[in-house]
Amino acid sequence: MALIHMIFAIVLTALTQVGGAVWLLALILRGTGPARVLRHGFLLISLYTAFSVGAWALSPVFGRVALPCFGTDVAGLRAERLAFCVMNRSYVVPELADELVLVGQALATEGYELRTLDAGFPIPMPMVPHLTHAAGRAVDIALPLDGMRAPFGYFAFVQPQEGDPQPCDGQIAGLRWDLPGLQPATVTLDEGALRAQLTAILDRPRLEVLIEPHLEARLGFDSPRLRFQGCHAARHDDHIHIRLN
């Protein structure tokens, strides 16, 4: 049983940063008796809220700020799902936050918005499974899809069309997952919305984007700040990745 609790703690730490400590502390404080499971659940909710608020309060000490969660906070910028905020995965350095606010405001004037996915934790540490989010200088952005939202915010891939660039065709490497079992029946990209997003991002000289070559080619872009992440990292045609130089 102790091993199971340690596994829970490790997984919750990887997902939320504070969840592992909360799980173990609730386990200690719940006591014994028939009501211990209910007490554990109550303690989990209470302690998780307290720890998350504490991490939010401490985040400026570590050079992090929280990105907006709701569309009412900043025009054109919001979390794709509230879960990313609840799980403490929406923190970046202030410079990146300022740039994203300006991108969101520019998009709002055209009737579009930027929807954030994983960014970083409030206190610097690696964020599984990402390779480059620990520094708080990167954030994933949901692709704008017609009439649907991607499962979990990720994993609805816009597949290359015939003749599109496919530099990883036939390769099996690293974290480049296809996850066919999670794919919706159809995935239709809102090309106008993504084109507007990339244009607004490229208007900010300090920002770069990781994106699949077939999407860049399809939308008619050719910029050195639109980069291919390589064949050993996750695909970037279910989301794009913005990073601050």
Salt bridges, closest charged atoms under 4 A:
GLU80 OE2 - ARG81 NH1 3.45
GLU80 OE1 - ARG115 NH1 3.56
GLU80 OE2 - ARG149 NE 3.19
GLU99 OE1 - ARG204 NE 2.75
GLU113 OE2 - ARG115 NE 2.65
ASP118 OD1 - ARG89 NE 2.76
ASP118 OD2 - HIS130 NE2 2.66
ASP140 OD2 - HIS130 ND1 3.68
ASP140 OD1 - HIS133 NE2 3.51
ASP140 OD2 - HIS239 NE2 3.64
ASP140 OD1 - HIS241 ND1 3.16
ASP164 OD2 - ARG218 NH2 3.63
ASP178 OD1 - ARG235 NH1 2.78
GLU191 OE2 - ARG218 NH1 3.98
GLU208 OE1 - ARG227 NE 3.09
GLU208 OE1 - ARG243 NE 2.96
GLU212 OE1 - ARG176 NH2 3.00
ASP237 OD2 - HIS214 NE2 2.84
ASP237 OD2 - ARG235 NH2 2.92
ASP238 OD1 - HIS239 ND1 2.70
